[in-house]
Structures are given as C-alpha cells and as structure tokens.
Amino acid sequence: MTRRRWIAENWDESTATLAGAQAEHMIRVLRAQLGEEADVVAGGKVFHSVVASMTDGGQGGTSEVRFNLIAEVESEPGMPVTLVMSIFKFDHMEWAIEKATELGVASIAPVIARRTEKHLAQAAMKRSERWRRIAHEAAQQSRRSDVPVIHVPVKLSDRVKAASTSKRFVLAEQERSATLRGALVEAIAPAEAEMPALEIAIGPEGGWAPDEEALFDTSGWQAVSLGPRILRAETAAIAALAVVASMLE
C-alpha cells in the first residue's frame, strides 16, 4: 500500500513536524492514528516515518503532528529548470504553477513584461504567497521530495540581465530555425549527457515586445521555438517542461 506523503515545516535528525493546516487536515479529516506510517519530506530528503504524537489546536490554537523518522527512502530528483514566466491571467498562471510543479520544475520566477496587464502587475506581489501554497500542495500530491522555489516577482529586465550559470533560452514566436529540443541536445553534449541547469523564459499573452527580444539577445539568451503553432502561455510552459523531461529519460 502506498504511504501518504507529507512535507514537514520543521525537522531535526530524528523527527519532523507538521503544523497548522496540514496537521489539522491529518488529525480532523484523515483521523490519523499514533504509529501510522507515512513518507515525510524533510530537508529535501524523503523518510519512512511513523506518527509519534498529535496535538489538535482546536479553536484558535495551532495543531501539530510529530513524526519519528525511521529511514531515508529513494526519491526521484526534480528537473534542473527555472521557468521565467511573464505574469498572465492569475487563474491560468495558477494552473501552470500547479502542473509545472507536478512535472518537477525546480523554480518559477514570475516577471513583469511590457505586455503584462497593468492590474496583474500591480497585484502580483500579493499573489506570491498563494502561488507558494499551490506549489506546496502540488509537490505533496505528486510525491515530490522538494517544493519548487517561487521567486518574488521582478521586472523582466532585472531577471534577464542578472548573472547566471544556467543555459538560458527564451521561447520566441518568430524563431523557426532553432527548436528547444535541438538546443538542449547541443547543451547536453559538452556535459557528457548530464542535463545542465536551465532557464526557460515564457512570454505574456501577445508575445515579447521588440525591445524585450533585443534585450534577451544582448544578454546571452538563445531564442528557440516549440514549433509552428502559437501556444497560450500556460500551454507553452508545460510543453517546454515536457521537452526537457523527454531528454532526461
């Protein structure tokens, strides 16, 4: 029987704890029992664990579940990919964050592009915590051993010009000669079949503005394509990760 997986808020060498909403769900909805087995993610590792103690905080209190960590178990590593996503309609973006987490993205960097709608740009900072909760829940549901980092939203130019050791690609509608898959094959070759760290930039609805395309070019990003069709931003994000995943098999 597959054990439930939880992502601990706090841990040491032998124990880990859940607090707040996670603990409340485990105690009140799942009716966990002392000695119940589970897989617990702590410090980027997965441990076979058992419930050692439970505290139901009740009204106004903080619930807590403490596990004893028995032994580390094998876990699949995530993809070494940072998605640089121009902020777009929040419901679509939240779906993209959830699915990108399930696919194994390492981090997501929201950016404000020229064609990002003004009201979305203004509200983005307040959405960051919600995006982190979505990533946390998706990581737990998909049995990941880590939670992707959701960076604080910044202007596109700040992210594009920032120093990085990653291979950096920008999905560009006008690019026809270079595909993401072809570019990845070239990037892997010097690394002797090991996938290097990647950054992949996804544009807003309406695409990149001409000055943004020029900025990517002068900052060392390689323009690549996912094919002849025009994709929505959230579709492009998932398609790009699928291409990377196919190269890791």
C-alpha positions in Angstrom: 0.0 0.0 0.0 1.3 3.4 -0.9 2.0 5.6 2.1 0.8 9.2 2.2 3.5 11.8 1.7 3.8 15.0 3.8 6.2 17.9 3.6 7.4 18.9 7.1 7.7 22.5 8.3 10.4 21.7 10.9 12.7 18.8 11.4 15.9 17.5 13.0 18.0 14.4 12.6 15.3 12.1 14.0 11.9 13.9 14.0 9.8 16.1 11.8 6.6 18.1 12.4 3.6 19.3 10.5 1.8 22.4 11.9 -1.3 24.4 11.1 -3.5 23.5 8.1 -1.6 20.3 7.2 -1.7 19.0 10.7 -5.4 19.9 11.1 -6.2 18.0 7.9 -4.3 15.0 9.1 -5.9 15.0 12.5 -9.5 16.0 11.8 -10.2 14.8 8.2 -7.9 11.8 7.8 -8.2 10.9 11.5 -4.6 9.8 11.8 -3.6 7.4 14.5 -0.4 7.1 16.6 2.0 4.7 15.0 0.5 5.3 11.5 3.2 5.1 8.7 3.9 7.9 6.2 6.6 9.3 4.0 7.8 12.6 5.2 9.9 15.1 3.2 12.4 16.9 5.4 15.4 18.9 4.2 14.9 17.7 0.6 15.0 14.0 1.6 12.2 11.5 1.9 11.9 9.4 5.1 9.8 6.4 6.0 8.2 7.7 9.2 5.6 7.0 11.9 3.3 9.3 13.8 4.7 9.9 17.2 2.4 12.5 18.7 -0.6 14.7 17.7 -2.0 17.9 19.1 -5.3 19.3 18.0 -5.2 23.0 18.5 -9.0 23.4 18.4 -10.4 26.9 18.1 -7.6 29.5 17.9 -4.8 27.0 18.7 -2.1 25.5 16.5 -2.4 21.9 15.6 0.8 19.8 15.3 1.7 16.3 14.2 5.2 14.9 15.1 6.8 12.0 13.2 9.7 9.8 14.1 12.0 9.4 11.1 12.9 5.8 10.5 14.9 5.5 7.3 15.6 7.5 4.2 13.9 6.2 1.0 14.8 6.8 -2.6 13.2 9.7 -4.4 13.2 11.0 -8.0 15.2 14.2 -8.5 13.4 17.2 -9.9 14.3 18.8 -13.3 17.1 21.5 -13.1 14.8 24.1 -14.7 13.8 27.6 -13.7 10.7 28.8 -15.6 10.8 32.5 -16.1 7.1 33.2 -16.6 5.7 36.6 -17.6 2.7 37.2 -15.4 -0.6 36.5 -17.1 -4.2 35.8 -16.0 -4.0 34.6 -12.5 -6.3 31.6 -12.9 -4.3 30.4 -15.9 -1.0 31.1 -14.1 -2.0 29.2 -11.0 -2.8 26.2 -13.2 0.6 26.5 -14.9 2.3 26.6 -11.5 0.5 23.5 -10.3 1.3 21.5 -13.4 4.9 22.7 -13.6 5.3 21.6 -10.0 3.9 18.2 -10.8 6.3 17.8 -13.7 9.3 18.6 -11.5 10.3 22.2 -12.1 13.0 23.4 -9.7 11.8 27.1 -9.5 9.5 29.6 -11.0 10.5 33.2 -11.5 7.4 35.5 -12.2 8.4 38.6 -14.2 6.6 41.8 -15.3 6.9 42.2 -19.1 5.9 45.2 -21.2 2.7 43.4 -22.3 1.8 42.2 -18.8 -1.6 43.7 -18.0 -1.2 46.6 -15.5 -3.6 45.4 -12.9 -2.0 41.9 -12.9 1.4 43.5 -12.4 0.2 45.6 -9.5 -1.4 42.6 -7.8 1.4 40.1 -8.4 3.3 40.7 -5.2 0.2 39.9 -3.1 -0.2 36.7 -5.0 3.2 35.3 -4.3 2.2 33.5 -1.0 -0.8 31.9 -2.8 1.5 30.7 -5.6 3.8 29.1 -2.9 0.8 27.3 -1.3 -0.2 26.0 -4.7 3.3 24.7 -5.4 3.5 23.2 -1.9 0.2 21.3 -2.3 1.1 20.1 -5.8 4.5 18.9 -4.7 2.9 16.9 -1.9 0.2 15.5 -4.2 2.7 14.5 -6.8 5.0 12.9 -4.2 8.0 15.2 -4.8 10.9 15.2 -2.4 11.1 19.0 -2.6 9.0 22.1 -3.3 9.9 24.4 -6.1 11.1 27.9 -5.2 8.6 30.6 -6.2 10.6 33.8 -6.6 9.3 37.3 -5.8 8.0 39.0 -9.0 10.5 41.4 -10.6 10.8 43.4 -13.8 11.7 41.3 -16.8 14.9 43.4 -17.4 16.1 42.6 -13.9 15.8 38.9 -14.4 17.2 38.8 -18.0 20.3 40.8 -17.1 21.0 39.0 -13.8 24.2 36.9 -13.7 23.6 33.2 -14.1 25.5 30.0 -14.8 22.4 28.3 -16.3 21.8 27.7 -20.0 19.2 30.3 -20.9 16.5 30.0 -23.5 13.7 32.3 -24.5 10.6 31.0 -26.3 10.1 33.3 -29.3 7.3 33.2 -31.8 9.4 34.5 -34.7 12.1 31.8 -34.2 11.8 29.0 -36.7 15.2 27.6 -37.2 16.2 26.6 -33.6 13.9 24.3 -31.6 14.1 23.9 -27.8 14.8 20.2 -28.2 17.7 20.8 -30.7 19.2 23.5 -28.4 19.0 21.0 -25.5 20.8 18.4 -27.5 23.6 20.8 -28.1 23.7 21.9 -24.4 23.9 18.4 -23.2 26.8 17.3 -25.5 29.6 19.2 -23.6 28.1 18.0 -20.3 28.6 14.3 -21.3 24.8 13.6 -21.3 24.1 15.3 -18.0 21.4 18.0 -18.2 22.8 21.4 -17.2 20.8 23.9 -15.2 18.3 25.7 -17.4 16.3 28.9 -17.5 13.4 29.0 -19.9 11.5 32.2 -20.4 7.8 32.2 -21.3 6.3 35.3 -22.8 3.0 37.0 -21.9 -0.2 36.8 -24.0 0.6 38.8 -27.1 4.3 37.8 -27.0 7.5 39.7 -26.3 7.9 43.4 -27.3 10.6 44.1 -29.8 12.8 45.8 -27.2 12.5 42.8 -24.9 13.6 40.4 -27.8 16.6 42.7 -28.3 17.4 42.6 -24.5 17.3 38.8 -24.4 19.7 38.7 -27.4 22.2 41.1 -25.9 22.0 39.4 -22.5 23.0 36.0 -24.0 19.7 34.2 -24.1 19.1 31.8 -27.0 15.8 32.2 -28.9 14.1 28.8 -29.5 10.8 27.5 -30.7 8.3 24.9 -29.7 7.0 24.5 -33.3 4.9 26.4 -35.8 1.8 26.8 -33.6 1.1 29.8 -31.4 0.5 28.5 -27.8 -1.0 30.1 -24.8 1.5 31.0 -22.1 0.4 28.2 -19.8 0.5 25.6 -22.6 4.0 26.8 -23.7 5.2 26.3 -20.1 4.0 22.8 -19.9 5.2 21.9 -23.4 8.7 23.2 -22.6 8.9 21.1 -19.5 7.7 18.1 -21.4 10.5 18.5 -23.9 13.1 18.8 -21.0 11.6 15.7 -19.3 11.9 13.7 -22.5 15.6 14.4 -22.6 16.1 13.2 -19.1 14.7 9.7 -19.7 
